[in-house]
Structures are given as C-alpha cells and as structure tokens.
C-alpha cells in the first residue's frame, strides 16, 4: 500500500513538516546582502590597516635593535684593540654615581659607609 493517508475525502501525501518559509521581499533580501558585503569589506580594510601598522612598528623596533647591536660591535672591536670608548666610561661612571646615591640614601649614618663604599 501507499504511505498516503485519506483525510476528509482528500489524499494527503507525507511531506515536509514544520513552518513554511515566509515570502521574503527579494529587494530587501538583496539590500541586506549588499549591506553585509559592505560591512565585511570595511572590517577587512580595518584588519589590513591594523596589520600594516603592526608590521611597521615591528620593523622600526628591528631597525633600532640592529643599530644598537652595531654600536655594541664597535665598542667590542675598540676594546679588543685596547681602547675604552667614551660611552662605556660614561655608563660606568653613571652606574657608580647611582650606586653611591643608593648607598647614601639607604644608610642615614654616612660616616662609616662612605669610607667602605669607596673601596669598590
């Protein structure tokens, strides 16, 4: 036998169940699709701008590090030749001054500690 049922004199065939799709206005659907595409392109543009800024900032950081590395190479070559670059001297004297300032601020009784700190 057939799977169809007879209800009230009419033959019903088994079909899709649930809610039938509403009649959607095609113009409105097309406009929503276009709007969605515009928003997608705008998001894509912003994403690419962000990535370009990120890359350029990383490139600047890399350039700065390369310059610093080149400076250190020159310092090392100078020290290998027995010369002490003035920048290193300035760094060392600056560190010594910072240490002496920290020691004097840590110990309020400066009489005995100043004599000990000069031995370094």
Residue pairs with C-beta under 8 A, 6 or more apart in sequence:
3 13
3 14
4 11
4 12
4 13
4 14
5 11
5 12
5 14
6 12
71 87
74 85
75 85
75 87
75 88
78 84
78 85
79 85
79 88
99 117
99 120
100 117
103 113
103 117
104 110
104 113
104 114
107 113
